Amino acid sequence: SEEILSIRILPTARPDQYQVSIEAPVPLFGGPVIRPETLIAAEAIQPIRRAYEQQVALFHELEVAGVRTPAADLQPLMQIGRDVAKLLPRHAHQGLVLAVRHAQRRKRRLRIMLEVTVETRLFLAVPWELLVLPLRGGGNLGQEGEDFLLSDAAVSLVRQVRGAGQQRSPRVIQPLTVQAFLAAPIDGHPIESATTYEALAQLLSPALVATSWFAGPGTLSAIAKRLRASDPQILHLLCHGEERVIRYGTRHDLIVTHPDGFVQRVSAFELAPLLSLAPRLQLVLLQACHSGSAPRSMQPEVDDQSERRTLESIALALV
Protein backbone atom coordinates (compact mmCIF):
# COMPACT_ATOMS: atom_id res chain seq x y z
CA SER A 1 0.00 0.00 0.00
CA GLU A 2 1.10 3.57 -0.62
CA GLU A 3 0.41 7.07 0.64
CA ILE A 4 0.73 10.17 -1.52
CA LEU A 5 1.83 13.67 -0.58
CA SER A 6 1.48 16.33 -3.27
CA ILE A 7 3.56 19.52 -3.42
CA ARG A 8 2.34 22.05 -5.98
CA ILE A 9 4.43 25.00 -7.13
CA LEU A 10 2.11 27.66 -8.51
CA PRO A 11 2.62 31.08 -10.14
CA THR A 12 1.73 34.37 -8.46
CA ALA A 13 1.13 37.88 -9.76
CA ARG A 14 4.87 38.53 -9.45
CA PRO A 15 7.04 36.89 -12.13
CA ASP A 16 9.86 36.12 -9.66
CA GLN A 17 7.77 34.77 -6.78
CA TYR A 18 5.91 31.48 -6.50
CA GLN A 19 3.59 29.72 -4.10
CA VAL A 20 3.72 26.26 -2.57
CA SER A 21 0.66 24.27 -1.55
CA ILE A 22 0.63 20.82 0.03
CA GLU A 23 -2.00 18.12 -0.08
CA ALA A 24 -1.27 15.38 2.43
CA PRO A 25 -3.02 12.45 4.11
CA VAL A 26 -5.80 13.86 6.31
CA PRO A 27 -4.50 12.49 9.68
CA LEU A 28 -1.31 14.56 9.38
CA PHE A 29 -2.88 18.00 9.72
CA GLY A 30 -6.56 17.37 10.38
CA GLY A 31 -7.39 18.33 6.80
CA PRO A 32 -6.18 17.59 3.27
CA VAL A 33 -5.01 21.03 2.11
CA ILE A 34 -2.35 23.26 3.62
CA ARG A 35 -2.51 27.01 3.04
CA PRO A 36 -0.21 28.19 0.22
CA GLU A 37 2.79 30.33 1.11
CA THR A 38 5.04 32.45 -1.08
CA LEU A 39 8.08 30.55 -2.30
CA ILE A 40 11.57 32.01 -2.35
CA ALA A 41 12.58 34.01 -5.44
CA ALA A 42 13.45 31.95 -8.50
CA GLU A 43 16.97 33.42 -8.62
CA ALA A 44 17.94 31.03 -5.81
CA ILE A 45 17.68 28.10 -8.21
CA GLN A 46 20.74 28.88 -10.33
CA PRO A 47 23.39 28.68 -7.53
CA ILE A 48 21.97 25.30 -6.49
CA ARG A 49 22.01 24.05 -10.06
CA ARG A 50 25.61 25.22 -10.61
CA ALA A 51 26.82 23.53 -7.42
CA TYR A 52 25.12 20.30 -8.43
CA GLU A 53 26.54 20.37 -11.97
CA GLN A 54 30.06 20.98 -10.59
CA GLN A 55 29.79 17.85 -8.46
CA VAL A 56 28.56 15.79 -11.42
CA ALA A 57 31.29 17.19 -13.70
CA LEU A 58 33.98 16.25 -11.17
CA PHE A 59 32.99 12.57 -11.20
CA HIS A 60 32.69 12.56 -14.99
CA GLU A 61 36.20 13.98 -15.40
CA LEU A 62 37.60 11.26 -13.14
CA GLU A 63 35.76 8.59 -15.11
CA VAL A 64 36.94 9.87 -18.50
CA ALA A 65 40.52 10.09 -17.17
CA GLY A 66 40.31 6.46 -16.09
CA VAL A 67 40.77 7.32 -12.42
CA ARG A 68 39.01 5.05 -9.97
CA THR A 69 36.11 7.03 -8.55
CA PRO A 70 36.71 7.65 -4.84
CA ALA A 71 34.05 7.17 -2.20
CA ALA A 72 31.64 10.07 -2.44
CA ASP A 73 32.15 12.94 0.00
CA LEU A 74 28.62 13.46 1.21
CA GLN A 75 29.20 16.88 2.77
CA PRO A 76 29.00 18.89 -0.48
CA LEU A 77 25.92 16.91 -1.49
CA MET A 78 24.39 17.41 1.97
CA GLN A 79 24.88 21.17 1.62
CA ILE A 80 23.21 21.16 -1.79
CA GLY A 81 20.36 19.17 -0.23
CA ARG A 82 19.97 21.76 2.54
CA ASP A 83 19.86 24.55 -0.05
CA VAL A 84 17.21 22.62 -1.99
CA ALA A 85 15.14 22.31 1.20
CA LYS A 86 15.38 26.08 1.76
CA LEU A 87 13.48 26.62 -1.48
CA LEU A 88 10.42 25.26 0.31
CA PRO A 89 8.65 27.09 3.16
CA ARG A 90 8.74 25.74 6.69
CA HIS A 91 5.28 24.17 6.54
CA ALA A 92 6.48 22.08 3.57
CA HIS A 93 9.43 20.76 5.64
CA GLN A 94 7.08 19.83 8.45
CA GLY A 95 4.63 18.20 6.05
CA LEU A 96 7.35 16.07 4.47
CA VAL A 97 8.79 14.94 7.80
CA LEU A 98 5.36 14.13 9.22
CA ALA A 99 4.38 12.25 6.06
CA VAL A 100 7.54 10.11 6.21
CA ARG A 101 6.97 9.26 9.87
CA HIS A 102 3.27 8.57 9.27
CA ALA A 103 4.05 6.18 6.41
CA GLN A 104 6.75 4.44 8.44
CA ARG A 105 4.39 3.86 11.38
CA ARG A 106 1.79 2.34 9.06
CA LYS A 107 4.49 0.39 7.16
CA ARG A 108 3.49 1.95 3.86
CA ARG A 109 5.40 3.45 0.97
CA LEU A 110 5.31 7.22 0.45
CA ARG A 111 5.14 8.81 -2.97
CA ILE A 112 5.89 12.54 -3.19
CA MET A 113 4.26 14.17 -6.22
CA LEU A 114 6.02 17.42 -7.18
CA GLU A 115 3.65 19.22 -9.53
CA VAL A 116 4.59 22.31 -11.52
CA THR A 117 2.77 24.32 -14.15
CA VAL A 118 4.03 25.65 -17.47
CA GLU A 119 4.83 28.94 -15.70
CA THR A 120 6.81 27.25 -12.91
CA ARG A 121 8.56 24.49 -14.83
CA LEU A 122 11.96 26.11 -14.19
CA PHE A 123 11.75 24.20 -10.88
CA LEU A 124 12.24 20.98 -12.85
CA ALA A 125 15.94 21.96 -12.94
CA VAL A 126 16.24 21.65 -9.15
CA PRO A 127 17.95 18.41 -7.99
CA TRP A 128 15.07 17.51 -5.65
CA GLU A 129 16.50 14.00 -5.25
CA LEU A 130 19.16 15.49 -2.95
CA LEU A 131 16.60 17.03 -0.59
CA VAL A 132 17.91 16.93 3.01
CA LEU A 133 15.55 17.17 5.99
CA PRO A 134 15.82 16.63 9.77
CA LEU A 135 14.05 13.30 9.56
CA ARG A 136 15.29 12.27 13.02
CA GLY A 137 15.14 15.74 14.57
CA GLY A 138 12.47 18.21 15.52
CA GLY A 139 11.57 19.31 12.01
CA ASN A 140 13.83 22.39 11.71
CA LEU A 141 16.75 22.64 9.32
CA GLY A 142 20.16 22.79 10.99
CA GLN A 143 19.38 20.34 13.75
CA GLU A 144 20.98 16.94 14.21
CA GLY A 145 19.36 13.99 12.54
CA GLU A 146 19.44 15.34 8.99
CA ASP A 147 19.42 12.86 6.14
CA PHE A 148 18.63 12.63 2.44
CA LEU A 149 14.87 12.24 2.08
CA LEU A 150 15.22 9.63 -0.65
CA SER A 151 17.81 7.51 1.17
CA ASP A 152 14.75 5.57 2.35
CA ALA A 153 13.83 3.12 -0.41
CA ALA A 154 10.18 3.36 0.67
CA VAL A 155 10.07 7.04 -0.35
CA SER A 156 9.86 8.01 -4.02
CA LEU A 157 9.62 11.33 -5.83
CA VAL A 158 7.76 11.95 -9.09
CA ARG A 159 7.84 15.18 -11.09
CA GLN A 160 4.59 16.07 -12.84
CA VAL A 161 3.87 18.92 -15.23
CA ARG A 162 0.24 19.91 -14.92
CA GLY A 163 -1.55 19.14 -18.16
CA ALA A 164 1.29 16.98 -19.54
CA GLY A 165 0.45 13.28 -19.59
CA GLN A 166 -2.00 11.48 -17.35
CA GLN A 167 -1.46 10.04 -13.90
CA ARG A 168 -2.82 6.52 -14.24
CA SER A 169 -1.69 3.45 -12.39
CA PRO A 170 -0.11 1.12 -14.97
CA ARG A 171 -1.30 -2.46 -15.30
CA VAL A 172 1.78 -4.58 -14.67
CA ILE A 173 1.98 -7.71 -16.80
CA GLN A 174 4.31 -10.47 -15.64
CA PRO A 175 6.89 -11.45 -16.61
CA LEU A 176 8.28 -7.99 -17.41
CA THR A 177 9.90 -7.65 -20.82
CA VAL A 178 12.91 -5.37 -21.22
CA GLN A 179 14.96 -4.06 -24.11
CA ALA A 180 18.23 -2.36 -23.12
CA PHE A 181 20.50 -0.44 -25.50
CA LEU A 182 24.10 0.69 -24.94
CA ALA A 183 25.28 3.47 -27.25
CA ALA A 184 29.10 3.52 -27.21
CA PRO A 185 30.41 5.17 -30.41
CA ILE A 186 34.04 4.45 -31.23
CA ASP A 187 34.85 8.19 -31.20
CA GLY A 188 32.94 8.91 -27.97
CA HIS A 189 33.90 8.82 -24.32
CA PRO A 190 33.82 5.33 -22.74
CA ILE A 191 30.75 4.32 -20.73
CA GLU A 192 30.79 2.09 -17.67
CA SER A 193 28.13 -0.46 -18.68
CA ALA A 194 29.13 -3.60 -16.75
CA THR A 195 26.98 -2.69 -13.74
CA THR A 196 23.88 -2.20 -15.87
CA TYR A 197 24.49 -5.43 -17.79
CA GLU A 198 25.03 -7.42 -14.59
CA ALA A 199 21.80 -6.02 -13.11
CA LEU A 200 19.94 -7.09 -16.24
CA ALA A 201 21.52 -10.54 -16.11
CA GLN A 202 20.27 -11.00 -12.54
CA LEU A 203 16.69 -10.47 -13.69
CA LEU A 204 16.70 -12.46 -16.92
CA SER A 205 17.87 -15.87 -18.04
CA PRO A 206 21.08 -16.05 -20.13
CA ALA A 207 19.02 -16.68 -23.26
CA LEU A 208 16.83 -13.64 -22.62
CA VAL A 209 19.81 -11.38 -21.88
CA ALA A 210 21.18 -12.08 -25.35
CA THR A 211 17.93 -10.92 -26.95
CA SER A 212 17.32 -8.03 -24.51
CA TRP A 213 20.72 -6.27 -24.67
CA PHE A 214 22.11 -4.41 -27.69
CA ALA A 215 25.51 -2.71 -27.82
CA GLY A 216 26.34 -2.54 -31.54
CA PRO A 217 26.23 0.24 -34.16
CA GLY A 218 23.00 1.69 -35.50
CA THR A 219 21.28 2.38 -32.17
CA LEU A 220 18.12 3.98 -33.60
CA SER A 221 17.52 1.28 -36.19
CA ALA A 222 18.11 -1.40 -33.53
CA ILE A 223 15.55 0.28 -31.25
CA ALA A 224 12.98 0.31 -34.04
CA LYS A 225 13.61 -3.31 -34.99
CA ARG A 226 13.54 -4.67 -31.45
CA LEU A 227 10.51 -2.67 -30.34
CA ARG A 228 8.54 -4.04 -33.29
CA ALA A 229 9.70 -7.60 -32.68
CA SER A 230 9.38 -7.88 -28.88
CA ASP A 231 6.89 -5.11 -27.90
CA PRO A 232 8.57 -4.66 -24.46
CA GLN A 233 7.15 -2.95 -21.40
CA ILE A 234 10.48 -1.31 -20.50
CA LEU A 235 13.07 0.41 -22.69
CA HIS A 236 16.44 1.21 -21.09
CA LEU A 237 18.79 3.51 -23.03
CA LEU A 238 22.35 3.87 -21.69
CA CYS A 239 24.27 6.60 -23.49
CA HIS A 240 25.89 10.02 -23.14
CA GLY A 241 23.96 13.27 -23.17
CA GLU A 242 25.54 16.54 -24.19
CA GLU A 243 24.73 20.23 -24.03
CA ARG A 244 24.60 22.11 -27.30
CA VAL A 245 24.60 25.90 -27.78
CA ILE A 246 22.11 27.04 -30.40
CA ARG A 247 20.96 30.42 -31.66
CA TYR A 248 18.49 31.21 -28.90
CA GLY A 249 19.83 29.20 -25.95
CA THR A 250 21.03 25.73 -25.09
CA ARG A 251 19.53 22.32 -25.71
CA HIS A 252 20.49 18.79 -24.76
CA ASP A 253 20.83 15.83 -27.09
CA LEU A 254 21.36 12.12 -26.63
CA ILE A 255 24.53 10.61 -28.12
CA VAL A 256 23.86 7.29 -29.85
CA THR A 257 25.84 5.18 -32.30
CA HIS A 258 25.49 5.80 -36.03
CA PRO A 259 25.38 2.73 -38.35
CA ASP A 260 29.02 3.51 -39.25
CA GLY A 261 30.00 3.20 -35.57
CA PHE A 262 30.60 6.90 -34.92
CA VAL A 263 28.72 9.51 -32.88
CA GLN A 264 25.17 10.45 -33.83
CA ARG A 265 23.34 13.22 -31.95
CA VAL A 266 19.58 12.78 -31.64
CA SER A 267 16.87 14.88 -30.05
CA ALA A 268 13.79 13.73 -28.18
CA PHE A 269 11.75 14.41 -31.30
CA GLU A 270 13.79 11.87 -33.27
CA LEU A 271 13.45 9.26 -30.52
CA ALA A 272 9.75 9.76 -29.75
CA PRO A 273 8.31 8.26 -32.98
CA LEU A 274 10.23 5.04 -32.35
CA LEU A 275 8.62 4.60 -28.94
CA SER A 276 5.16 4.40 -30.52
CA LEU A 277 6.21 1.16 -32.24
CA ALA A 278 5.70 -0.77 -28.97
CA PRO A 279 2.04 -0.54 -27.84
CA ARG A 280 2.81 -2.15 -24.46
CA LEU A 281 5.69 0.20 -23.62
CA GLN A 282 5.12 1.70 -20.14
CA LEU A 283 8.53 2.85 -18.92
CA VAL A 284 11.44 4.56 -20.68
CA LEU A 285 14.63 4.79 -18.61
CA LEU A 286 17.17 7.31 -19.91
CA GLN A 287 20.51 6.61 -18.24
CA ALA A 288 22.16 9.66 -19.73
CA CYS A 289 23.50 12.99 -18.56
CA HIS A 290 21.28 16.04 -19.11
CA SER A 291 18.23 13.91 -19.99
CA GLY A 292 16.23 15.77 -17.34
CA SER A 293 18.08 19.09 -17.49
CA ALA A 294 16.06 22.22 -18.03
CA PRO A 295 17.63 24.18 -20.91
CA ARG A 296 18.61 27.83 -20.60
CA SER A 297 17.18 30.36 -23.02
CA MET A 298 19.30 33.32 -24.10
CA GLN A 299 16.12 35.25 -24.83
CA PRO A 300 13.52 36.20 -22.20
CA GLU A 301 10.73 34.98 -24.46
CA VAL A 302 10.89 32.33 -27.17
CA ASP A 303 7.78 32.93 -29.26
CA ASP A 304 8.16 30.41 -32.05
CA GLN A 305 6.54 27.06 -31.18
CA SER A 306 9.30 25.02 -32.84
CA GLU A 307 11.93 26.93 -30.85
CA ARG A 308 10.09 26.26 -27.59
CA ARG A 309 9.97 22.55 -28.47
CA THR A 310 13.70 22.57 -29.22
CA LEU A 311 14.45 24.11 -25.82
CA GLU A 312 12.46 21.58 -23.80
CA SER A 313 14.41 19.01 -21.80
CA ILE A 314 14.64 15.51 -23.30
CA ALA A 315 12.40 13.91 -20.67
CA LEU A 316 9.78 16.69 -20.80
CA ALA A 317 9.71 16.60 -24.58
CA LEU A 318 9.11 12.83 -24.54
CA VAL A 319 6.25 13.29 -22.05
VEXDREN-2710 file (C-alpha; in Angstrom, 1 decimal):
% VEXDREN-2710
k/r/px/py/pz
1/SER/0.0/0.0/0.0
2/GLU/1.1/3.6/-0.6
3/GLU/0.4/7.1/0.6
4/ILE/0.7/10.2/-1.5
5/LEU/1.8/13.7/-0.6
6/SER/1.5/16.3/-3.3
7/ILE/3.6/19.5/-3.4
8/ARG/2.3/22.0/-6.0
9/ILE/4.4/25.0/-7.1
10/LEU/2.1/27.7/-8.5
11/PRO/2.6/31.1/-10.1
12/THR/1.7/34.4/-8.5
13/ALA/1.1/37.9/-9.8
14/ARG/4.9/38.5/-9.5
15/PRO/7.0/36.9/-12.1
16/ASP/9.9/36.1/-9.7
17/GLN/7.8/34.8/-6.8
18/TYR/5.9/31.5/-6.5
19/GLN/3.6/29.7/-4.1
20/VAL/3.7/26.3/-2.6
21/SER/0.7/24.3/-1.5
22/ILE/0.6/20.8/0.0
23/GLU/-2.0/18.1/-0.1
24/ALA/-1.3/15.4/2.4
25/PRO/-3.0/12.4/4.1
26/VAL/-5.8/13.9/6.3
27/PRO/-4.5/12.5/9.7
28/LEU/-1.3/14.6/9.4
29/PHE/-2.9/18.0/9.7
30/GLY/-6.6/17.4/10.4
31/GLY/-7.4/18.3/6.8
32/PRO/-6.2/17.6/3.3
33/VAL/-5.0/21.0/2.1
34/ILE/-2.3/23.3/3.6
35/ARG/-2.5/27.0/3.0
36/PRO/-0.2/28.2/0.2
37/GLU/2.8/30.3/1.1
38/THR/5.0/32.4/-1.1
39/LEU/8.1/30.6/-2.3
40/ILE/11.6/32.0/-2.3
41/ALA/12.6/34.0/-5.4
42/ALA/13.4/31.9/-8.5
43/GLU/17.0/33.4/-8.6
44/ALA/17.9/31.0/-5.8
45/ILE/17.7/28.1/-8.2
46/GLN/20.7/28.9/-10.3
47/PRO/23.4/28.7/-7.5
48/ILE/22.0/25.3/-6.5
49/ARG/22.0/24.0/-10.1
50/ARG/25.6/25.2/-10.6
51/ALA/26.8/23.5/-7.4
52/TYR/25.1/20.3/-8.4
53/GLU/26.5/20.4/-12.0
54/GLN/30.1/21.0/-10.6
55/GLN/29.8/17.8/-8.5
56/VAL/28.6/15.8/-11.4
57/ALA/31.3/17.2/-13.7
58/LEU/34.0/16.2/-11.2
59/PHE/33.0/12.6/-11.2
60/HIS/32.7/12.6/-15.0
61/GLU/36.2/14.0/-15.4
62/LEU/37.6/11.3/-13.1
63/GLU/35.8/8.6/-15.1
64/VAL/36.9/9.9/-18.5
65/ALA/40.5/10.1/-17.2
66/GLY/40.3/6.5/-16.1
67/VAL/40.8/7.3/-12.4
68/ARG/39.0/5.0/-10.0
69/THR/36.1/7.0/-8.6
70/PRO/36.7/7.6/-4.8
71/ALA/34.1/7.2/-2.2
72/ALA/31.6/10.1/-2.4
73/ASP/32.2/12.9/0.0
74/LEU/28.6/13.5/1.2
75/GLN/29.2/16.9/2.8
76/PRO/29.0/18.9/-0.5
77/LEU/25.9/16.9/-1.5
78/MET/24.4/17.4/2.0
79/GLN/24.9/21.2/1.6
80/ILE/23.2/21.2/-1.8
81/GLY/20.4/19.2/-0.2
82/ARG/20.0/21.8/2.5
83/ASP/19.9/24.6/-0.1
84/VAL/17.2/22.6/-2.0
85/ALA/15.1/22.3/1.2
86/LYS/15.4/26.1/1.8
87/LEU/13.5/26.6/-1.5
88/LEU/10.4/25.3/0.3
89/PRO/8.7/27.1/3.2
90/ARG/8.7/25.7/6.7
91/HIS/5.3/24.2/6.5
92/ALA/6.5/22.1/3.6
93/HIS/9.4/20.8/5.6
94/GLN/7.1/19.8/8.5
95/GLY/4.6/18.2/6.1
96/LEU/7.4/16.1/4.5
97/VAL/8.8/14.9/7.8
98/LEU/5.4/14.1/9.2
99/ALA/4.4/12.3/6.1
100/VAL/7.5/10.1/6.2
101/ARG/7.0/9.3/9.9
102/HIS/3.3/8.6/9.3
103/ALA/4.0/6.2/6.4
104/GLN/6.8/4.4/8.4
105/ARG/4.4/3.9/11.4
106/ARG/1.8/2.3/9.1
107/LYS/4.5/0.4/7.2
108/ARG/3.5/1.9/3.9
109/ARG/5.4/3.5/1.0
110/LEU/5.3/7.2/0.5
111/ARG/5.1/8.8/-3.0
112/ILE/5.9/12.5/-3.2
113/MET/4.3/14.2/-6.2
114/LEU/6.0/17.4/-7.2
115/GLU/3.6/19.2/-9.5
116/VAL/4.6/22.3/-11.5
117/THR/2.8/24.3/-14.1
118/VAL/4.0/25.7/-17.5
119/GLU/4.8/28.9/-15.7
120/THR/6.8/27.3/-12.9
121/ARG/8.6/24.5/-14.8
122/LEU/12.0/26.1/-14.2
123/PHE/11.7/24.2/-10.9
124/LEU/12.2/21.0/-12.8
125/ALA/15.9/22.0/-12.9
126/VAL/16.2/21.7/-9.1
127/PRO/17.9/18.4/-8.0
128/TRP/15.1/17.5/-5.7
129/GLU/16.5/14.0/-5.2
130/LEU/19.2/15.5/-3.0
131/LEU/16.6/17.0/-0.6
132/VAL/17.9/16.9/3.0
133/LEU/15.5/17.2/6.0
134/PRO/15.8/16.6/9.8
135/LEU/14.1/13.3/9.6
136/ARG/15.3/12.3/13.0
137/GLY/15.1/15.7/14.6
138/GLY/12.5/18.2/15.5
139/GLY/11.6/19.3/12.0
140/ASN/13.8/22.4/11.7
141/LEU/16.8/22.6/9.3
142/GLY/20.2/22.8/11.0
143/GLN/19.4/20.3/13.7
144/GLU/21.0/16.9/14.2
145/GLY/19.4/14.0/12.5
146/GLU/19.4/15.3/9.0
147/ASP/19.4/12.9/6.1
148/PHE/18.6/12.6/2.4
149/LEU/14.9/12.2/2.1
150/LEU/15.2/9.6/-0.7
151/SER/17.8/7.5/1.2
152/ASP/14.7/5.6/2.4
153/ALA/13.8/3.1/-0.4
154/ALA/10.2/3.4/0.7
155/VAL/10.1/7.0/-0.3
156/SER/9.9/8.0/-4.0
157/LEU/9.6/11.3/-5.8
158/VAL/7.8/12.0/-9.1
159/ARG/7.8/15.2/-11.1
160/GLN/4.6/16.1/-12.8
161/VAL/3.9/18.9/-15.2
162/ARG/0.2/19.9/-14.9
163/GLY/-1.5/19.1/-18.2
164/ALA/1.3/17.0/-19.5
165/GLY/0.5/13.3/-19.6
166/GLN/-2.0/11.5/-17.4
167/GLN/-1.5/10.0/-13.9
168/ARG/-2.8/6.5/-14.2
169/SER/-1.7/3.4/-12.4
170/PRO/-0.1/1.1/-15.0
171/ARG/-1.3/-2.5/-15.3
172/VAL/1.8/-4.6/-14.7
173/ILE/2.0/-7.7/-16.8
174/GLN/4.3/-10.5/-15.6
175/PRO/6.9/-11.4/-16.6
176/LEU/8.3/-8.0/-17.4
177/THR/9.9/-7.6/-20.8
178/VAL/12.9/-5.4/-21.2
179/GLN/15.0/-4.1/-24.1
180/ALA/18.2/-2.4/-23.1
181/PHE/20.5/-0.4/-25.5
182/LEU/24.1/0.7/-24.9
183/ALA/25.3/3.5/-27.2
184/ALA/29.1/3.5/-27.2
185/PRO/30.4/5.2/-30.4
186/ILE/34.0/4.4/-31.2
187/ASP/34.8/8.2/-31.2
188/GLY/32.9/8.9/-28.0
189/HIS/33.9/8.8/-24.3
190/PRO/33.8/5.3/-22.7
191/ILE/30.7/4.3/-20.7
192/GLU/30.8/2.1/-17.7
193/SER/28.1/-0.5/-18.7
194/ALA/29.1/-3.6/-16.8
195/THR/27.0/-2.7/-13.7
196/THR/23.9/-2.2/-15.9
197/TYR/24.5/-5.4/-17.8
198/GLU/25.0/-7.4/-14.6
199/ALA/21.8/-6.0/-13.1
200/LEU/19.9/-7.1/-16.2
201/ALA/21.5/-10.5/-16.1
202/GLN/20.3/-11.0/-12.5
203/LEU/16.7/-10.5/-13.7
204/LEU/16.7/-12.5/-16.9
205/SER/17.9/-15.9/-18.0
206/PRO/21.1/-16.1/-20.1
207/ALA/19.0/-16.7/-23.3
208/LEU/16.8/-13.6/-22.6
209/VAL/19.8/-11.4/-21.9
210/ALA/21.2/-12.1/-25.3
211/THR/17.9/-10.9/-27.0
212/SER/17.3/-8.0/-24.5
213/TRP/20.7/-6.3/-24.7
214/PHE/22.1/-4.4/-27.7
215/ALA/25.5/-2.7/-27.8
216/GLY/26.3/-2.5/-31.5
217/PRO/26.2/0.2/-34.2
218/GLY/23.0/1.7/-35.5
219/THR/21.3/2.4/-32.2
220/LEU/18.1/4.0/-33.6
221/SER/17.5/1.3/-36.2
222/ALA/18.1/-1.4/-33.5
223/ILE/15.6/0.3/-31.3
224/ALA/13.0/0.3/-34.0
225/LYS/13.6/-3.3/-35.0
226/ARG/13.5/-4.7/-31.5
227/LEU/10.5/-2.7/-30.3
228/ARG/8.5/-4.0/-33.3
229/ALA/9.7/-7.6/-32.7
230/SER/9.4/-7.9/-28.9
231/ASP/6.9/-5.1/-27.9
232/PRO/8.6/-4.7/-24.5
233/GLN/7.2/-2.9/-21.4
234/ILE/10.5/-1.3/-20.5
235/LEU/13.1/0.4/-22.7
236/HIS/16.4/1.2/-21.1
237/LEU/18.8/3.5/-23.0
238/LEU/22.3/3.9/-21.7
239/CYS/24.3/6.6/-23.5
240/HIS/25.9/10.0/-23.1
241/GLY/24.0/13.3/-23.2
242/GLU/25.5/16.5/-24.2
243/GLU/24.7/20.2/-24.0
244/ARG/24.6/22.1/-27.3
245/VAL/24.6/25.9/-27.8
246/ILE/22.1/27.0/-30.4
247/ARG/21.0/30.4/-31.7
248/TYR/18.5/31.2/-28.9
249/GLY/19.8/29.2/-26.0
250/THR/21.0/25.7/-25.1
251/ARG/19.5/22.3/-25.7
252/HIS/20.5/18.8/-24.8
253/ASP/20.8/15.8/-27.1
254/LEU/21.4/12.1/-26.6
255/ILE/24.5/10.6/-28.1
256/VAL/23.9/7.3/-29.8
257/THR/25.8/5.2/-32.3
258/HIS/25.5/5.8/-36.0
259/PRO/25.4/2.7/-38.3
260/ASP/29.0/3.5/-39.2
261/GLY/30.0/3.2/-35.6
262/PHE/30.6/6.9/-34.9
263/VAL/28.7/9.5/-32.9
264/GLN/25.2/10.5/-33.8
265/ARG/23.3/13.2/-31.9
266/VAL/19.6/12.8/-31.6
267/SER/16.9/14.9/-30.0
268/ALA/13.8/13.7/-28.2
269/PHE/11.7/14.4/-31.3
270/GLU/13.8/11.9/-33.3
271/LEU/13.5/9.3/-30.5
272/ALA/9.8/9.8/-29.8
273/PRO/8.3/8.3/-33.0
274/LEU/10.2/5.0/-32.4
275/LEU/8.6/4.6/-28.9
276/SER/5.2/4.4/-30.5
277/LEU/6.2/1.2/-32.2
278/ALA/5.7/-0.8/-29.0
279/PRO/2.0/-0.5/-27.8
280/ARG/2.8/-2.1/-24.5
281/LEU/5.7/0.2/-23.6
282/GLN/5.1/1.7/-20.1
283/LEU/8.5/2.9/-18.9
284/VAL/11.4/4.6/-20.7
285/LEU/14.6/4.8/-18.6
286/LEU/17.2/7.3/-19.9
287/GLN/20.5/6.6/-18.2
288/ALA/22.2/9.7/-19.7
289/CYS/23.5/13.0/-18.6
290/HIS/21.3/16.0/-19.1
291/SER/18.2/13.9/-20.0
292/GLY/16.2/15.8/-17.3
293/SER/18.1/19.1/-17.5
294/ALA/16.1/22.2/-18.0
295/PRO/17.6/24.2/-20.9
296/ARG/18.6/27.8/-20.6
297/SER/17.2/30.4/-23.0
298/MET/19.3/33.3/-24.1
299/GLN/16.1/35.2/-24.8
300/PRO/13.5/36.2/-22.2
301/GLU/10.7/35.0/-24.5
302/VAL/10.9/32.3/-27.2
303/ASP/7.8/32.9/-29.3
304/ASP/8.2/30.4/-32.0
305/GLN/6.5/27.1/-31.2
306/SER/9.3/25.0/-32.8
307/GLU/11.9/26.9/-30.9
308/ARG/10.1/26.3/-27.6
309/ARG/10.0/22.5/-28.5
310/THR/13.7/22.6/-29.2
311/LEU/14.4/24.1/-25.8
312/GLU/12.5/21.6/-23.8
313/SER/14.4/19.0/-21.8
314/ILE/14.6/15.5/-23.3
315/ALA/12.4/13.9/-20.7
316/LEU/9.8/16.7/-20.8
317/ALA/9.7/16.6/-24.6
318/LEU/9.1/12.8/-24.5
319/VAL/6.2/13.3/-22.0
END
